[in-house]
């Protein structure tokens, strides 16, 4: 197999940076145009960061900062 097959993926968020539900601009980078949360293999996040991201998106949806579903997408 070629070495380019196994690329080391750099996390777009630094390990120490918090993922806050009020940071809507950051959360929108990890959501599809339909409003779904992107999987970890596409985001490049660590497992803990992906869990934190999921919780932040769900909180943002509950307090109406993000839509649950985007019908226009």
The first five atom37 places (N, CA, C, CB, O) and aatype in JSON, in Angstrom:
{
  "aatype": [20, 20, 20, 20, 20, 20, 20, 20, 20, 20, 20, 20, 20, 20, 20, 20, 20, 20, 20, 20, 20, 20, 20, 20, 20, 20, 20, 20, 20, 20, 20, 20, 20, 20, 20, 20, 20, 20, 20, 20, 20, 20, 20, 20, 20, 20, 20, 20, 20, 20, 20, 20, 20, 20, 20, 20, 20, 20, 20, 20, 20, 20, 20, 20, 20, 20, 20, 20, 20, 20, 20, 20, 20],
  "atom_mask": [
    [1, 1, 1, 1, 1],
    [1, 1, 1, 1, 1],
    [1, 1, 1, 1, 1],
    [1, 1, 1, 1, 1],
    [1, 1, 1, 1, 1],
    [1, 1, 1, 1, 1],
    [1, 1, 1, 1, 1],
    [1, 1, 1, 1, 1],
    [1, 1, 1, 1, 1],
    [1, 1, 1, 1, 1],
    [1, 1, 1, 1, 1],
    [1, 1, 1, 1, 1],
    [1, 1, 1, 1, 1],
    [1, 1, 1, 1, 1],
    [1, 1, 1, 1, 1],
    [1, 1, 1, 1, 1],
    [1, 1, 1, 1, 1],
    [1, 1, 1, 1, 1],
    [1, 1, 1, 1, 1],
    [1, 1, 1, 1, 1],
    [1, 1, 1, 1, 1],
    [1, 1, 1, 1, 1],
    [1, 1, 1, 1, 1],
    [1, 1, 1, 1, 1],
    [1, 1, 1, 1, 1],
    [1, 1, 1, 1, 1],
    [1, 1, 1, 1, 1],
    [1, 1, 1, 1, 1],
    [1, 1, 1, 1, 1],
    [1, 1, 1, 1, 1],
    [1, 1, 1, 1, 1],
    [1, 1, 1, 1, 1],
    [1, 1, 1, 1, 1],
    [1, 1, 1, 1, 1],
    [1, 1, 1, 1, 1],
    [1, 1, 1, 1, 1],
    [1, 1, 1, 1, 1],
    [1, 1, 1, 1, 1],
    [1, 1, 1, 1, 1],
    [1, 1, 1, 1, 1],
    [1, 1, 1, 1, 1],
    [1, 1, 1, 1, 1],
    [1, 1, 1, 1, 1],
    [1, 1, 1, 1, 1],
    [1, 1, 1, 1, 1],
    [1, 1, 1, 1, 1],
    [1, 1, 1, 1, 1],
    [1, 1, 1, 1, 1],
    [1, 1, 1, 1, 1],
    [1, 1, 1, 1, 1],
    [1, 1, 1, 1, 1],
    [1, 1, 1, 1, 1],
    [1, 1, 1, 1, 1],
    [1, 1, 1, 1, 1],
    [1, 1, 1, 1, 1],
    [1, 1, 1, 1, 1],
    [1, 1, 1, 1, 1],
    [1, 1, 1, 1, 1],
    [1, 1, 1, 1, 1],
    [1, 1, 1, 1, 1],
    [1, 1, 1, 1, 1],
    [1, 1, 1, 1, 1],
    [1, 1, 1, 1, 1],
    [1, 1, 1, 1, 1],
    [1, 1, 1, 1, 1],
    [1, 1, 1, 1, 1],
    [1, 1, 1, 1, 1],
    [1, 1, 1, 1, 1],
    [1, 1, 1, 1, 1],
    [1, 1, 1, 1, 1],
    [1, 1, 1, 1, 1],
    [1, 1, 1, 1, 1],
    [1, 1, 1, 1, 1]
  ],
  "atom_positions": [
    [[0.84, -1.19, 0.0], [0.0, 0.0, 0.0], [0.88, 1.24, 0.0], [-0.95, 0.0, 1.21], [1.97, 1.25, 0.56]],
    [[0.38, 2.26, -0.62], [1.16, 3.49, -0.65], [1.04, 4.23, 0.68], [0.71, 4.4, -1.8], [0.06, 4.07, 1.41]],
    [[2.04, 5.02, 0.97], [2.03, 5.74, 2.24], [1.02, 6.87, 2.26], [3.42, 6.29, 2.54], [0.65, 7.35, 3.33]],
    [[0.56, 7.3, 1.08], [-0.43, 8.38, 1.06], [-1.82, 7.89, 1.46], [-0.48, 9.0, -0.34], [-2.71, 8.69, 1.74]],
    [[-2.0, 6.56, 1.49], [-3.29, 6.02, 1.89], [-3.58, 6.31, 3.35], [-3.33, 4.51, 1.64], [-4.71, 6.64, 3.72]],
    [[-2.55, 6.2, 4.2], [-2.71, 6.46, 5.62], [-2.15, 7.83, 5.95], [-2.02, 5.37, 6.46], [-1.02, 7.95, 6.44]],
    [[-2.91, 8.85, 5.69], [-2.46, 10.2, 6.0], [-2.78, 10.52, 7.45], [-3.12, 11.24, 5.07], [-3.85, 10.18, 7.95]],
    [[-1.84, 11.15, 8.11], [-2.11, 11.59, 9.48], [-2.99, 12.83, 9.38], [-0.79, 11.89, 10.27], [-2.62, 13.83, 8.77]],
    [[-4.14, 12.75, 9.98], [-5.11, 13.83, 9.91], [-4.88, 14.77, 11.08], [-6.55, 13.29, 9.91], [-4.85, 14.33, 12.23]],
    [[-4.73, 16.03, 10.8], [-4.58, 17.02, 11.86], [-5.95, 17.5, 12.31], [-3.71, 18.21, 11.39], [-6.83, 17.76, 11.49]],
    [[-6.11, 17.6, 13.59], [-7.38, 18.04, 14.13], [-7.58, 19.53, 13.85], [-7.46, 17.75, 15.65], [-6.67, 20.32, 14.11]],
    [[-8.73, 19.94, 13.34], [-8.98, 21.35, 13.07], [-9.12, 22.19, 14.34], [-10.23, 21.49, 12.24], [-9.01, 23.42, 14.28]],
    [[-9.35, 21.54, 15.46], [-9.44, 22.24, 16.74], [-8.29, 21.75, 17.6], [-10.82, 21.99, 17.45], [-8.05, 20.55, 17.7]],
    [[-7.57, 22.68, 18.21], [-6.45, 22.28, 19.06], [-6.97, 21.52, 20.27], [-5.63, 23.52, 19.5], [-8.07, 21.8, 20.75]],
    [[-6.19, 20.56, 20.77], [-6.68, 19.71, 21.87], [-7.12, 20.47, 23.12], [-5.61, 18.74, 22.25], [-8.03, 20.01, 23.81]],
    [[-6.51, 21.6, 23.43], [-6.88, 22.32, 24.63], [-8.05, 23.28, 24.46], [-5.72, 23.08, 25.13], [-8.61, 23.76, 25.44]],
    [[-8.43, 23.55, 23.21], [-9.49, 24.52, 22.95], [-10.86, 23.95, 23.33], [-9.49, 24.94, 21.47], [-11.18, 22.82, 22.96]],
    [[-11.66, 24.72, 24.06], [-13.0, 24.23, 24.4], [-13.96, 24.37, 23.21], [-13.56, 25.01, 25.62], [-13.8, 25.26, 22.38]],
    [[-14.92, 23.48, 23.15], [-15.97, 23.55, 22.13], [-17.22, 24.04, 22.85], [-16.21, 22.15, 21.41], [-17.8, 23.31, 23.66]],
    [[-17.62, 25.27, 22.56], [-18.71, 25.9, 23.28], [-19.97, 25.94, 22.41], [-18.33, 27.32, 23.72], [-19.88, 26.2, 21.21]],
    [[-21.11, 25.68, 23.0], [-22.36, 25.67, 22.24], [-22.75, 27.06, 21.76], [-23.47, 25.09, 23.09], [-23.57, 27.18, 20.85]],
    [[-22.18, 28.1, 22.35], [-22.52, 29.47, 21.93], [-21.7, 29.92, 20.73], [-22.31, 30.43, 23.08], [-22.01, 30.95, 20.13]],
    [[-20.66, 29.17, 20.37], [-19.82, 29.51, 19.22], [-20.43, 28.89, 17.96], [-18.35, 29.0, 19.44], [-19.97, 27.85, 17.48]],
    [[-21.46, 29.53, 17.44], [-22.23, 28.99, 16.34], [-21.39, 28.9, 15.06], [-23.47, 29.84, 16.09], [-21.56, 27.96, 14.29]],
    [[-20.51, 29.86, 14.84], [-19.68, 29.83, 13.63], [-18.8, 28.58, 13.59], [-18.81, 31.09, 13.54], [-18.64, 27.96, 12.54]],
    [[-18.24, 28.21, 14.72], [-17.42, 27.0, 14.79], [-18.28, 25.76, 14.58], [-16.69, 26.92, 16.15], [-17.88, 24.85, 13.85]],
    [[-19.44, 25.72, 15.19], [-20.3, 24.54, 15.08], [-20.8, 24.34, 13.65], [-21.49, 24.67, 16.03], [-20.96, 23.2, 13.22]],
    [[-21.05, 25.42, 12.93], [-21.55, 25.3, 11.56], [-20.53, 24.66, 10.62], [-21.92, 26.67, 11.03], [-20.91, 24.12, 9.58]],
    [[-19.26, 24.7, 10.98], [-18.23, 24.06, 10.16], [-18.35, 22.54, 10.19], [-16.83, 24.47, 10.63], [-17.86, 21.85, 9.29]],
    [[-18.99, 22.01, 11.21], [-19.08, 20.57, 11.4], [-20.49, 20.04, 11.17], [-18.61, 20.2, 12.78], [-20.82, 18.94, 11.62]],
    [[-21.32, 20.82, 10.48], [-22.7, 20.44, 10.22], [-22.95, 20.53, 8.71], [-23.71, 21.35, 11.01], [-22.46, 21.44, 8.05]],
    [[-23.71, 19.58, 8.18], [-24.05, 19.62, 6.76], [-25.07, 20.72, 6.5], [-24.59, 18.25, 6.28], [-25.6, 21.32, 7.44]],
    [[-25.34, 20.97, 5.23], [-26.33, 22.0, 4.9], [-27.73, 21.58, 5.31], [-26.29, 22.31, 3.41], [-28.62, 22.42, 5.43]],
    [[-27.94, 20.29, 5.53], [-29.23, 19.79, 6.01], [-29.34, 19.82, 7.52], [-29.46, 18.39, 5.51], [-30.42, 19.57, 8.06]],
    [[-28.24, 20.12, 8.22], [-28.28, 20.22, 9.67], [-27.76, 19.0, 10.4], [-29.65, 20.48, 10.1], [-27.87, 18.92, 11.62]],
    [[-27.19, 18.03, 9.68], [-26.66, 16.82, 10.32], [-25.23, 17.06, 10.78], [-26.73, 15.61, 9.35], [-24.48, 17.81, 10.16]],
    [[-24.86, 16.4, 11.86], [-23.49, 16.49, 12.38], [-22.61, 15.57, 11.53], [-23.43, 16.09, 13.89], [-22.94, 14.41, 11.31]],
    [[-21.49, 16.1, 11.07], [-20.57, 15.31, 10.25], [-19.88, 14.24, 11.1], [-19.52, 16.22, 9.6], [-19.62, 14.46, 12.28]],
    [[-19.59, 13.08, 10.5], [-18.91, 12.02, 11.26], [-17.45, 12.36, 11.51], [-19.01, 10.7, 10.51], [-16.87, 13.23, 10.86]],
    [[-16.88, 11.66, 12.45], [-15.5, 11.9, 12.88], [-14.49, 11.67, 11.75], [-15.16, 11.01, 14.05], [-13.48, 12.37, 11.69]],
    [[-14.76, 10.73, 10.88], [-13.81, 10.46, 9.8], [-13.73, 11.62, 8.81], [-14.21, 9.18, 9.06], [-12.74, 11.75, 8.1]],
    [[-14.76, 12.47, 8.77], [-14.73, 13.64, 7.9], [-14.25, 14.89, 8.62], [-16.11, 13.88, 7.33], [-13.62, 15.76, 8.01]],
    [[-14.53, 15.0, 9.91], [-14.15, 16.2, 10.65], [-12.69, 16.19, 11.06], [-15.0, 16.36, 11.87], [-12.07, 17.25, 11.16]],
    [[-12.13, 15.01, 11.29], [-10.74, 14.93, 11.72], [-10.55, 15.19, 13.2], [-9.91, 15.88, 10.94], [-9.43, 15.41, 13.65]],
    [[-11.63, 15.18, 13.96], [-11.55, 15.43, 15.39], [-11.17, 14.15, 16.13], [-12.87, 15.98, 15.92], [-11.33, 13.05, 15.61]],
    [[-10.67, 14.32, 17.34], [-10.44, 13.16, 18.19], [-11.78, 12.67, 18.72], [-9.47, 13.51, 19.38], [-12.8, 13.35, 18.56]],
    [[-11.79, 11.49, 19.33], [-13.05, 10.93, 19.83], [-13.67, 11.82, 20.9], [-12.82, 9.52, 20.39], [-14.88, 12.05, 20.89]],
    [[-12.85, 12.33, 21.8], [-13.36, 13.21, 22.86], [-13.89, 14.51, 22.28], [-12.26, 13.5, 23.9], [-14.93, 15.01, 22.7]],
    [[-13.16, 15.07, 21.31], [-13.62, 16.31, 20.68], [-14.93, 16.09, 19.93], [-12.55, 16.85, 19.72], [-15.8, 16.96, 19.94]],
    [[-15.08, 14.93, 19.29], [-16.32, 14.64, 18.57], [-17.49, 14.53, 19.53], [-16.18, 13.35, 17.75], [-18.58, 15.01, 19.24]],
    [[-17.27, 13.9, 20.69], [-18.33, 13.82, 21.7], [-18.7, 15.21, 22.2], [-17.89, 12.93, 22.88], [-19.88, 15.53, 22.34]],
    [[-17.69, 16.04, 22.48], [-17.94, 17.41, 22.94], [-18.67, 18.21, 21.88], [-16.63, 18.11, 23.32], [-19.58, 18.99, 22.19]],
    [[-18.28, 18.03, 20.62], [-18.93, 18.72, 19.51], [-20.4, 18.31, 19.42], [-18.2, 18.43, 18.18], [-21.27, 19.16, 19.25]],
    [[-20.66, 17.02, 19.52], [-22.04, 16.52, 19.44], [-22.89, 17.11, 20.55], [-22.06, 14.99, 19.51], [-24.02, 17.55, 20.31]],
    [[-22.36, 17.12, 21.76], [-23.1, 17.7, 22.89], [-23.32, 19.2, 22.69], [-22.36, 17.46, 24.2], [-24.4, 19.71, 23.01]],
    [[-22.32, 19.9, 22.16], [-22.46, 21.34, 21.94], [-23.51, 21.63, 20.88], [-21.1, 21.95, 21.53], [-24.31, 22.56, 21.03]],
    [[-23.53, 20.84, 19.8], [-24.52, 21.04, 18.75], [-25.93, 20.77, 19.29], [-24.23, 20.12, 17.54], [-26.86, 21.52, 19.0]],
    [[-26.07, 19.72, 20.08], [-27.38, 19.41, 20.65], [-27.85, 20.5, 21.6], [-27.33, 18.07, 21.38], [-29.04, 20.84, 21.61]],
    [[-26.94, 21.04, 22.39], [-27.31, 22.15, 23.29], [-27.71, 23.38, 22.48], [-26.14, 22.5, 24.24], [-28.69, 24.05, 22.8]],
    [[-26.94, 23.68, 21.43], [-27.24, 24.85, 20.6], [-28.59, 24.7, 19.93], [-26.14, 25.06, 19.55], [-29.3, 25.69, 19.74]],
    [[-28.96, 23.49, 19.56], [-30.27, 23.26, 18.96], [-31.38, 23.49, 19.98], [-30.36, 21.84, 18.39], [-32.42, 24.08, 19.65]],
    [[-31.16, 23.03, 21.21], [-32.2, 23.17, 22.24], [-32.45, 24.63, 22.58], [-31.79, 22.4, 23.5], [-33.6, 25.02, 22.79]],
    [[-31.4, 25.45, 22.63], [-31.58, 26.87, 22.96], [-31.8, 27.71, 21.71], [-30.37, 27.39, 23.74], [-31.72, 28.94, 21.77]],
    [[-32.08, 27.06, 20.57], [-32.46, 27.71, 19.31], [-31.36, 28.55, 18.69], [-33.67, 28.56, 19.53], [-31.65, 29.53, 18.0]],
    [[-30.1, 28.19, 18.91], [-29.0, 28.86, 18.21], [-28.75, 28.21, 16.85], [-27.72, 28.82, 19.05], [-28.28, 28.85, 15.92]],
    [[-29.08, 26.93, 16.74], [-28.98, 26.18, 15.49], [-30.32, 25.51, 15.22], [-27.83, 25.12, 15.54], [-31.02, 25.11, 16.16]],
    [[-30.7, 25.37, 13.94], [-31.95, 24.66, 13.65], [-31.76, 23.15, 13.77], [-32.45, 25.02, 12.24], [-30.66, 22.64, 13.56]],
    [[-32.84, 22.45, 14.12], [-32.78, 21.0, 14.16], [-32.64, 20.44, 12.74], [-34.03, 20.42, 14.85], [-31.86, 19.53, 12.5]],
    [[-33.42, 21.0, 11.81], [-33.39, 20.58, 10.42], [-33.43, 21.83, 9.56], [-34.58, 19.62, 10.07], [-34.16, 22.78, 9.87]],
    [[-32.64, 21.84, 8.5], [-32.65, 22.96, 7.58], [-33.35, 22.52, 6.3], [-31.2, 23.48, 7.3], [-32.72, 21.86, 5.46]],
    [[-34.62, 22.86, 6.12], [-35.36, 22.37, 4.95], [-34.89, 22.97, 3.63], [-36.82, 22.65, 5.13], [-35.14, 22.39, 2.58]],
    [[-34.21, 24.12, 3.64], [-33.76, 24.75, 2.4], [-32.56, 24.04, 1.81], [-33.42, 26.2, 2.65], [-32.31, 24.13, 0.6]],
    [[-31.78, 23.31, 2.66], [-30.54, 22.7, 2.22], [-30.77, 21.6, 1.28], [-29.75, 22.21, 3.36], [-29.81, 20.98, 0.81]]
  ]
}
